């Protein structure tokens, strides 16, 4: 069972043998973890998730603030 399946089943209240753990890990933590600034934000973040045994559910979005005219 993948991390995605664990999460979807848990949300749907289906029985799972463990609760999925999917924390948001910011790139600053990844840099601190590897003690360097030149990281690959995807590959090295996945390495951190693997290190701690977290499920990996990739998210990649940017929210930009836009001016709202009133």
Protein Blocks (a to p, Z undefined) as FASTA:
>chain_A
ZZklmmmmmmnopacfbdcddddddfklmmmmnopabdcfklmmmmmmmmnopacddddd
ddddddddZZ
